[in-house]
Amino acid sequence: MAVDKAGRKTGRKAARVATAVVAAALIGVAASACGPDGDGDGGAAKSSSAAPESKRPASEAPASEAPASDAPEAKAPPASSARLAETPASVRGGVITVGDPKAGHTVKIYEDSRCPFCKKFEEGGAQALVGPVADGKVKVEYVIASFLDGNLGGSGSVNAANALRASVEAGEFPRFHAAVFANQPAEESDDAYTPAFLLNIAGKVDGLRGAAFDKAVTKGTYKKWVGEAMRTFTADGIQGTPTVLVDGKKPAGDSLYDRAAFAKELRTAGIS
C-alpha cells in the first residue's frame, strides 16, 4: 500500500512538472510578438505582455499637448540608416513605401512603434534590407499600426505613427523611422512617445525639423491617416507585429531577429 501511495504521488508530481513545462513553452510562444486580441473589430488590442486594456480605441487617442522642456534626450539613429538618406518614400492609402516603386521585389512590414519585437526586428533582420533598398532592388511597404495604445493606455503609438507620416512629407522617413525604434523605451508599458520626445528624436535626423513638421507632430495633423493605417492592418488580417512578407510570403520566424538569417531568406527570394 505504501508503495502504491508513493507511486501515485510520483505520478502526480510528474504531471505537475509536465504541465509547468507546457505552460512555459506557451509563454515563450506568446512572447515572440505583439498582437491584437482577435476580437475582429479592429479596436483595442493586446500586447505580448498582456497589459490591461484601455476602453478608448487607439485611432482616437489625441496627441499630447505642446512639447515640454523636460522631454528625454534622444539617441541618434543607427549609422546604417544614413545609406537611405536619399531613398524616396511615398504614401498610398494606409501604406508608406520606401524605395524605387518599380523595384522587382516587395517586402511588406507591419509594425507598431511600441512593440519591443518590432525594435528587435529593426535591429536584426531589417538591417539586411538596407543595401538592397538603397540599390533599388527591393521596395519596402510599411503598415504602421497603433493597437498597443488601446491595450497599454496612452497615445504613444498614435503619436509616433503621426510623426512618421509627417516625416514622409519632410523627405526623411527612412532615417526618422530608424531613429524612432532606436529610442523606443525599455518598458513596453512606458508611454514615452510624446510629441516633445518625438521632436527631440527628429532633432537627431539632419534636415527633418522645420515649422511644418513640428506643427504636424504637436497638432496631430495626420491623426486621420493613423486611423487609415490601422484599418489597413486590420483589413489585411494581421494578427501580430512584426509581421513581414517577402514577395507575399512569410519568412522563417526566427530569421526576423538575425541579420544573417534574414539575408539568407532574402537571397532565397532572389534579393541580395
Secondary structure, DSSP 8 states (H G I E B T S, - for coil): -HHHHHHHHHHHHHHHHHHHHHHHHHHHHHTTSBEE-S-SSS--EE-TT-----SS-GGG----SS--TT--------GGGGGGTT--EEEETTEEEES-TT-SEEEEEEEETT-HHHHHHHHTGGGGGHHHHHTTSEEEEEEEE-THHHHH-SSHHHHHHHHHHHHHHTT-HHHHHHHHHHT--SSTT-----HHHHHHHHTTSTTT-SHHHHHHHHHTTTHHHHHHHHHHHHHTT--SBSEEEETTB---GGGGG-HHHHHHHHHHTT--
